[in-house]
Amino acid sequence: MFTSVDDVSARLAETGYLASPAVATTVFLADRLGKPLLVEGPAGVGKTELAKAVAQVAGARLIRLQCYEGVDESRALYEWNHAKQLLRISAGRDESWDETRTDIFGEEFLLPRPLLTAIRGDDPKVLLIDETDKADVEVEGLLLEVLSDFQVTVPELGTVTATRRPFVVLTSNATRELSEALRRRCLFLHIGFPDAELERRIVRLRVPGIDAALAESVVRVVGALRAMDLRKVPSVAETIDWARTLLALGAATLDETVVRDSLGVILKHQDDIQKAAAKLDLDAV
């Protein structure tokens, strides 16, 4: 898919994703080595967007498993269409049970979920296992067979093995520690907040029409907010949202009134807004 690290950077940039050298290098290695990529970092720094950008570059189908507390095998791997099975059983009353049982556990009645879908077929796919740390520990066991051998066992049908491996991205906000067994199967990438220069480039790219001076001011203020002891510091996504907000308001510069009136775009807790309003010195930034 990628010929070099520079190729990764250039092609991701075409989708609007500006990758740091560390990101580009790790994506290249994950592709070249055929290894899943585990991406950790705070919310809103572009972990999910990276998977979407890779899928766009590769012309691949993006298959997403959104993890949450309580997600189980039937939501991650597959389940059977029980309603359709019951209809088939009712329609086949004159048949023997052995004949009916063989029929109702066939492909027609199988409902593949993201993990099984990702390893079936020959078309290119990117499998995004999003917010892996929100799933229960038991779910990691479901991932190990897929990430080790790229296969899924369906007892009634046998083992399904990938004929074309998907590019796999797992994301984590590090709200809990993932198992060593899972980490061992992946290449690891930590995405933190970008440096000021890269964030300015991101803002200019993602917010067409913003001038360089305002983009620089936005990034400086966001940097100052991140240095404060806040419950939730602004992410890159919120930097972009704020830049778009200022553009919509017709703000040419960042003055105290504009900043205070729009802090709710980048800060999501009232105590953070109050703290920022009291401590933020626009002259200093």
ABEGO torsion letter per residue (X at the ends): XBABAAAAAAAAAAAGBBBBAAAAAAAAAAAAAGBBBBBBEBBGAGAAAAAAAAAAAAGBBBBBBBBBBGBBAAAAABBBBAAAAAAAAAAAAABBAAAAAAAAABAAABBBBAAAAAABEABBBBBBBBGAAABBAAAAAAAAAAAAAGBBBBAAAEBBBBABBBBBBBBBAGABBBBAAAAAABBBBBBBBBBAAAAAAAAAAABBGBBAAAAAAAAAAAAAAAABBBABBBBAAAAAAAAAAAAAAGBABBBAAAAAAAAAAABABAAAAAAAAAABBAAAX
